[in-house]
């Protein structure tokens, strides 16, 4: 009877160890370090006479080809991919992102949002609002 008990205990122990690794608790699980955005220009919640240019910074772990910026003001909507933006990299690894819309927006609110990946499946979206008088 003790042999059956030991075999049963060993079998249960091995099954529970496999189920722990099946859910990513082992060393193979990966950490998602999302991009960070800062230095928004014009400054968030700023009052402007008109709006035509924007800029911001992205952290060094950002994949530059994944950057997409949306600019919207009511019915006016623009989408800029990395190819349509001016992206430069600092010595620190941080990215400066700049863009310009076709015509200035003279009144209302403008929402600028940016989305980027640091690696596949690790995405962040951030944005800010500007008021045009």
Order of alpha helices (4+ residues) and beta strands (2+ residues): alpha-beta-beta-beta-beta-beta-beta-beta-beta-beta
